[in-house]
């Protein structure tokens, strides 16, 4: 399970995220949608560890990962995908979905 508790992020004196609370059960597939500039990419980068929230906590399978770096999060199975994903020869969509669907250890 992924849980965000009161995640806030400001950049260049602009509040991008304010007190975001979200729980995603590990058995669910969730899509976050919204208009350009609404904070979707920022939220994804905070979950991945590319950006650090100004406040709040990120829990993954009950473990606080807020201060973990991107490599440590990747080892837990947390990934970041782009709109135009990098192509890996021989890797199928099914392979990617199976990798993403791994359970917490």
C-alpha positions as CSV (number, residue, x, y, z in Angstrom):
1,X,0.0,0.0,0.0
2,X,1.1,3.5,-0.8
3,X,0.0,6.3,1.6
4,X,0.6,10.0,1.4
5,X,0.1,12.0,4.5
6,X,-0.2,15.8,4.3
7,X,2.2,16.2,1.4
8,X,3.0,19.8,0.5
9,X,5.4,21.2,-2.1
10,X,6.2,24.8,-3.1
11,X,8.5,25.9,-5.9
12,X,9.5,29.5,-6.7
13,X,7.0,30.8,-4.1
14,X,4.1,28.9,-5.9
15,X,2.2,26.3,-3.9
16,X,2.1,23.2,-6.2
17,X,0.7,20.7,-3.7
18,X,-1.1,21.4,-0.4
19,X,-1.8,18.8,2.2
20,X,-2.3,15.9,-0.2
21,X,-3.7,12.8,1.6
22,X,-4.0,9.6,-0.4
23,X,-4.2,5.9,0.3
24,X,-3.7,3.4,-2.6
25,X,-4.3,-0.3,-1.8
26,X,-1.7,-2.6,-3.4
27,X,-4.5,-4.5,-5.2
28,X,-5.6,-1.3,-7.0
29,X,-4.4,0.3,-10.2
30,X,-4.9,4.1,-10.0
31,X,-4.6,6.8,-12.6
32,X,-4.3,10.4,-11.6
33,X,-5.7,12.9,-14.1
34,X,-6.1,16.6,-14.3
35,X,-5.2,19.7,-16.4
36,X,-1.7,20.8,-17.2
37,X,-0.1,22.5,-14.3
38,X,-2.3,20.8,-11.6
39,X,0.6,19.0,-9.9
40,X,0.3,15.4,-11.3
41,X,4.0,15.2,-12.4
42,X,5.2,16.9,-9.2
43,X,3.2,14.3,-7.1
44,X,4.7,11.4,-9.1
45,X,8.2,12.8,-8.7
46,X,7.7,13.2,-5.0
47,X,6.5,9.6,-4.7
48,X,9.5,8.4,-6.7
49,X,12.0,10.5,-4.7
50,X,13.1,12.8,-7.5
51,X,11.7,15.7,-5.5
52,X,11.4,16.1,-1.7
53,X,8.2,17.3,-0.2
54,X,8.3,20.4,2.0
55,X,6.2,18.6,4.5
56,X,4.3,15.3,5.0
57,X,5.1,11.6,5.0
58,X,5.2,8.9,2.3
59,X,4.5,5.4,3.5
60,X,5.0,2.3,1.4
61,X,3.8,-1.0,2.8
62,X,3.7,0.6,6.2
63,X,7.4,1.8,6.0
64,X,8.2,5.6,6.0
65,X,10.1,6.2,2.8
66,X,10.0,10.0,2.9
67,X,13.7,10.4,3.3
68,X,14.7,7.5,1.0
69,X,16.6,8.2,-2.2
70,X,15.4,7.3,-5.7
71,X,17.6,4.1,-5.8
72,X,16.3,2.8,-2.5
73,X,12.7,3.4,-3.6
74,X,13.3,1.6,-6.9
75,X,14.6,-1.4,-5.0
76,X,11.3,-1.5,-3.2
77,X,9.5,-1.6,-6.6
78,X,8.5,2.0,-7.0
79,X,9.0,3.3,-10.5
80,X,8.4,6.4,-12.6
81,X,7.2,6.2,-16.2
82,X,7.1,8.9,-18.8
83,X,4.3,9.7,-21.3
84,X,6.6,8.5,-24.1
85,X,8.2,5.6,-22.3
86,X,11.7,4.3,-23.1
87,X,11.5,1.2,-25.2
88,X,13.4,-1.9,-24.0
89,X,14.0,-4.5,-26.7
90,X,12.3,-7.7,-25.8
91,X,10.3,-6.3,-22.9
92,X,6.5,-6.6,-23.5
93,X,3.7,-4.6,-22.0
94,X,2.7,-7.7,-20.1
95,X,6.2,-7.8,-18.6
96,X,5.9,-4.2,-17.5
97,X,2.5,-4.7,-15.9
98,X,3.7,-7.8,-14.1
99,X,6.6,-5.9,-12.7
100,X,4.4,-3.0,-11.6
101,X,1.9,-5.5,-10.0
102,X,4.4,-7.0,-7.6
103,X,3.2,-7.2,-4.0
104,X,4.9,-5.6,-0.9
105,X,7.6,-7.7,0.6
